[in-house]
Amino acid sequence: MRKKVTVIGAGNVGTTAAQEIARRDYADVVLVDIIENLPQGKALDLNQAASVLGYEPTIVGANDYDATTGSDLVVVTSGKPRSPGMSRDDLVTTNESIVGAVTRSAVAASPDAIVVVVTNPLDAMCHVAHHASGFPKERVFGMAGILDTARFRAFISWETGSSAKDVQAVVLGGHGDQMVPVVSATTVGGVPLSQLVAAGRIEAMVERTRKGGGEVVNLLGTSAWYAPGAAVAQMVDSILLDQKRVLPCTALLEGEYGIDGLYMGVPVKLGAGGVEEIVKLELTDDEEQALEASAEAVREVVGVLTLA
Ligand code: NAI
């Protein structure tokens, strides 16, 4: 039987994610937005691409949650994106109320769903969705690490002249400028990055990764959507096809990595049950300290939430 995915927010990221998921051809998609006609128009356009691109899902656009009933998975992208000069954390109050409201509506219609949060500030919005849904932590988590890692992998592939597919890397921590690209776990075709690229160049790529979202915002005037949409679809695949991929995602830590009661980016095993395992990666002392600093930055933003 075909799976059903609800994507809330028919903006740049939501529509790109919906298109990526539809093209996989194993799930139907419901696209929800508060703007009248927007999700309906996007759904019509996506359905009309099906015969050309060769997929057969039904994409439905809606302004309420009736059509979302019984979804296997809900992706939350609704909320404001950044504009130039803004940090992700500047969005916290506006997006808390949006994410809280849409999560409550979505889970009322789909009480067995898994919720994947995308709205920024991502780590804090995972707390909001977890609280609003009342779901266990395994079924509420966020997308950020795949995107941040994809940016790091792109920079490494350009620097080394190697295919991005052969760059293995992982970026941990909060989805902010203090995220932690784990250089000690980064290889190109199995060769440690530190053997291929001088330390100064590695540091420059780490910095560019940390500011990678802002770089796009400065060029476009709003945040990215192609790589984020693709990253969401990779998570959806791993969950709905029970692939058990080990991917960096934002999960609720309860003592893992020495962090308690905080959503943070860590490698997780993603399968039909959602986050099936938090994978422990050996970090250097510097990386551990950087992760703690990133946790501190996330705690500050989480402290602003009302969790009403
Ligand atoms: P966008 O402005 O293109 O789309 C957001 C959509 O949400 C709009 O269509 C808006 O009408 C809708 N919306 C607002 N309130 C709603 C509600 N109550 N119910 C239903 N829909 C509602 O923004 P974009 O670029 O798609 O970004 C969405 C969010 O994702 C932003 O917060 C952005 O910062 C975040 N983001 C997160 C990334 C990550 O790695 N986690 C990467 C890229 C963006």
Residues whose N, C-alpha, C, O or C-beta is under 5 A from the ligand:
A	BS01	NAI	G9 A10 G11 N12 V13 G14 V32 D33 I34 I35 T77 S78 G79 K80 P81 R82 I98 V102 V118 T119 N120 L122 M143 A144 L147 S223 A224 P228
